[in-house]
């Protein structure tokens, strides 16, 4: 029988530095790490969001005109970013529900990472059940392992909870996170993401009982030696 997992560390502030958030769809960045993004901005960090898919499968009932739907979702994302004082988001334009964790996606993410040179990256977890979330996570870690510079990587929660290594009180910026998600009217028309997001944040407060809302993350940064071996191995197979 193995021992109990260690309790997550408590961040009193997020790790400083230039931040990149990888979001499979417009809205995942707010649900998964909108609070920590707002806290990064409060301490003066640059925060950039990269949205991988165009979100065109987000209207299965055809409630919105198809011709302008992708731009509608992008505009929602831009307004959510402004709400959190983030940089204007970058859209890669991959097809919604078409992502595969292969060389094309990993190469696109690596190019973005090399161009922006972040010090902290937030990405979905590889344990995510949504196929686009999972593919983004695998590609993000593949891309990060090939970088010629050091970056800390953390998985955030969307559909599937992580086994957290770090938690942070986001109560002070919760209203900004809630307001950012409110800009995604096209998605809130289908699911009560506000309720789900608040429920998860309240549940995570079990680690910080004095907090009303907490975000949890799993660090995925490989150890330095392993990182070098991964880079060499991936280089031989690319």
KEBAFI-596955 format. One record per residue (C-alpha): residue number from 1; x, y, z. Coordinates in Angstrom, 1 decimal, padded with zeros to 4 digits. Last residue first. Layout:
// KEBAFI-596955
 seq      x      y      z
 NUM      X      Y      Z
...
// end
This chain:
// KEBAFI-596955
 seq      x      y      z
 238  010.6  014.3 -034.7
 237  011.8  011.0 -033.1
 236  015.4  011.9 -032.4
 235  014.4  015.4 -031.2
 234  011.8  013.9 -028.9
 233  014.5  011.7 -027.2
 232  016.9  014.6 -026.9
 231  014.3  017.0 -025.4
 230  013.0  014.3 -023.1
 229  016.5  013.6 -021.8
 228  017.1  017.3 -021.1
 227  013.7  017.7 -019.3
 226  014.5  014.6 -017.3
 225  017.6  016.2 -016.0
 224  015.9  019.5 -015.2
 223  012.8  017.9 -013.5
 222  009.7  018.0 -015.7
 221  007.3  020.9 -015.1
 220  003.8  019.4 -014.8
 219  002.6  021.2 -011.7
 218 -001.0  020.4 -010.9
 217 -003.2  023.4 -010.3
 216 -006.1  024.3 -008.0
 215 -008.2  027.5 -007.8
 214 -009.8  028.6 -004.6
 213 -013.0  030.5 -003.8
 212 -014.5  031.4 -000.4
 211 -011.2  031.4  001.4
 210 -010.7  030.8  005.2
 209 -011.0  027.1  004.8
 208 -008.0  026.9  002.5
 207 -007.6  023.2  001.4
 206 -011.4  022.6  001.6
 205 -011.6  025.7 -000.5
 204 -011.2  023.5 -003.6
 203 -014.9  022.6 -003.2
 202 -015.9  026.3 -003.4
 201 -013.8  026.8 -006.6
 200 -015.4  023.7 -008.1
 199 -018.9  024.9 -007.2
 198 -018.2  028.4 -008.5
 197 -017.1  027.1 -011.9
 196 -020.1  024.7 -012.1
 195 -022.6  027.5 -011.2
 194 -021.1  029.9 -013.7
 193 -020.8  027.2 -016.3
 192 -024.6  026.8 -016.4
 191 -024.6  025.1 -019.8
 190 -026.2  025.8 -023.2
 189 -027.0  029.5 -023.2
 188 -023.9  030.0 -021.0
 187 -021.9  029.1 -024.1
 186 -023.1  031.8 -026.4
 185 -023.3  034.2 -023.5
 184 -019.5  034.0 -023.0
 183 -019.2  037.5 -021.6
 182 -020.5  036.3 -018.2
 181 -017.2  034.3 -017.9
 180 -015.3  037.6 -017.5
 179 -017.8  038.9 -014.9
 178 -017.3  035.7 -012.8
 177 -013.5  036.0 -013.0
 176 -013.7  039.7 -012.1
 175 -016.0  038.9 -009.2
 174 -013.6  036.2 -008.0
 173 -010.6  038.5 -007.8
 172 -010.3  038.8 -004.0
 171 -011.6  035.2 -003.5
 170 -008.8  033.8 -005.7
 169 -007.1  031.9 -002.9
 168 -004.4  029.7 -004.4
 167 -003.8  026.0 -004.6
 166 -000.7  024.0 -005.7
 165  000.2  020.3 -006.2
 164 -003.4  019.4 -007.1
 163 -004.6  016.0 -008.2
 162 -006.6  017.5 -011.1
 161 -010.3  017.8 -011.5
 160 -011.9  016.9 -014.9
 159 -014.1  019.2 -017.0
 158 -012.0  022.4 -016.7
 157 -009.1  022.1 -014.2
 156 -005.6  023.6 -014.7
 155 -002.3  022.0 -015.5
 154  000.8  023.9 -014.6
 153  004.1  024.4 -016.6
 152  007.2  026.2 -015.5
 151  009.5  027.2 -018.4
 150  013.2  026.8 -019.0
 149  014.7  027.7 -022.3
 148  015.6  025.7 -025.4
 147  012.0  024.4 -025.7
 146  011.5  020.7 -026.7
 145  009.8  019.6 -023.5
 144  007.4  022.5 -023.7
 143  006.1  021.4 -027.1
 142  005.4  017.8 -025.9
 141  003.8  019.2 -022.7
 140  001.5  021.5 -024.8
 139  000.7  018.8 -027.3
 138 -000.5  016.4 -024.6
 137 -002.5  019.1 -022.9
 136 -004.1  020.4 -026.1
 135 -005.0  016.8 -027.1
 134 -006.7  016.2 -023.7
 133 -008.7  019.4 -023.8
 132 -009.8  018.7 -027.4
 131 -010.8  015.2 -026.5
 130 -012.9  016.2 -023.5
 129 -012.1  013.8 -020.7
 128 -009.2  015.8 -019.2
 127 -006.5  013.5 -017.7
 126 -003.8  015.3 -019.8
 125 -004.6  018.4 -017.8
 124 -005.4  021.7 -019.5
 123 -002.6  024.3 -019.8
 122 -001.0  027.1 -017.8
 121  002.5  028.3 -018.8
 120  004.9  030.3 -016.7
 119  008.2  031.8 -017.8
 118  006.9  032.7 -021.3
 117  009.1  033.0 -024.3
 116  006.5  034.6 -026.7
 115  008.0  033.4 -030.0
 114  009.3  030.1 -028.7
 113  006.0  029.3 -027.0
 112  004.0  030.1 -030.1
 111  006.2  028.0 -032.3
 110  006.0  025.2 -029.8
 109  002.2  025.4 -029.8
 108  002.1  025.1 -033.6
 107  004.6  022.2 -033.6
 106  002.6  020.3 -030.9
 105 -000.6  020.7 -033.0
 104  001.0  019.4 -036.2
 103  003.2  016.7 -034.5
 102  000.3  014.9 -032.9
 101 -002.2  015.2 -030.0
 100 -005.3  015.3 -032.2
  99 -007.7  018.1 -032.3
  98 -010.9  017.9 -034.4
  97 -013.5  018.8 -031.9
  96 -013.4  022.5 -032.9
  95 -011.2  023.0 -035.9
  94 -007.8  024.7 -035.4
  93 -008.0  028.5 -035.6
  92 -004.8  029.5 -033.8
  91 -006.5  032.4 -032.1
  90 -004.3  034.9 -030.1
  89 -005.9  036.7 -027.2
  88 -005.6  040.5 -026.6
  87 -003.4  041.0 -023.5
  86 -005.1  040.4 -020.2
  85 -006.9  043.1 -018.1
  84 -009.3  040.5 -016.6
  83 -012.4  042.1 -018.2
  82 -010.3  042.9 -021.3
  81 -009.7  039.2 -021.7
  80 -013.4  038.4 -021.3
  79 -014.2  041.0 -024.0
  78 -011.6  039.4 -026.4
  77 -013.0  035.9 -025.7
  76 -016.6  037.0 -026.4
  75 -015.3  038.6 -029.7
  74 -013.7  035.3 -030.6
  73 -016.9  033.5 -030.0
  72 -018.8  035.9 -032.2
  71 -016.1  035.7 -034.9
  70 -016.6  031.9 -035.0
  69 -020.4  032.3 -035.2
  68 -020.6  034.9 -038.0
  67 -021.7  032.7 -040.9
  66 -023.4  030.2 -038.7
  65 -026.1  032.6 -037.5
  64 -026.8  031.8 -033.8
  63 -029.2  029.3 -032.1
  62 -028.1  026.5 -034.4
  61 -028.8  023.7 -031.8
  60 -025.2  022.4 -031.8
  59 -023.7  025.8 -031.1
  58 -020.2  025.2 -029.7
  57 -018.9  023.3 -032.7
  56 -017.3  026.4 -034.2
  55 -015.1  027.0 -031.2
  54 -012.2  028.2 -033.4
  53 -009.7  025.9 -031.7
  52 -006.4  026.6 -030.0
  51 -007.0  029.8 -028.0
  50 -003.7  031.4 -026.9
  49 -004.0  033.7 -023.9
  48 -001.3  036.2 -022.9
  47 -000.6  037.5 -019.3
  46  002.1  040.0 -018.6
  45  002.9  040.1 -014.9
  44  002.4  043.3 -012.9
  43  001.4  041.8 -009.5
  42 -002.3  042.5 -010.1
  41 -002.0  041.0 -013.6
  40 -000.8  037.7 -012.1
  39 -003.7  037.8 -009.7
  38 -006.2  038.2 -012.6
  37 -004.6  035.2 -014.4
  36 -004.8  033.2 -011.1
  35 -008.6  033.9 -011.1
  34 -009.2  033.2 -014.7
  33 -007.5  029.8 -014.4
  32 -009.7  027.0 -015.5
  31 -013.1  028.6 -016.2
  30 -011.6  031.8 -017.6
  29 -009.1  030.1 -019.9
  28 -011.6  027.5 -021.0
  27 -014.0  030.2 -022.3
  26 -012.8  030.3 -025.9
  25 -011.7  026.7 -026.6
  24 -008.6  024.6 -026.1
  23 -007.0  027.3 -023.9
  22 -003.2  027.7 -023.5
  21 -002.4  030.4 -021.0
  20  000.9  032.1 -021.3
  19  002.5  034.1 -018.5
  18  005.5  036.3 -018.3
  17  007.0  036.2 -014.8
  16  006.1  035.7 -011.1
  15  004.8  032.5 -009.6
  14  001.3  033.1 -008.3
  13  000.9  034.8 -004.9
  12  000.2  033.4 -001.4
  11  000.5  030.0 -003.2
  10 -000.5  027.2 -000.9
   9  001.3  023.9 -001.5
   8 -000.9  020.9 -002.2
   7 -001.2  018.2  000.5
   6  001.0  015.2  000.0
   5 -000.4  012.0 -001.4
   4 -001.1  009.3  001.2
   3  001.3  006.4  001.4
   2  001.4  003.4 -000.9
   1  000.0  000.0  000.0
// end
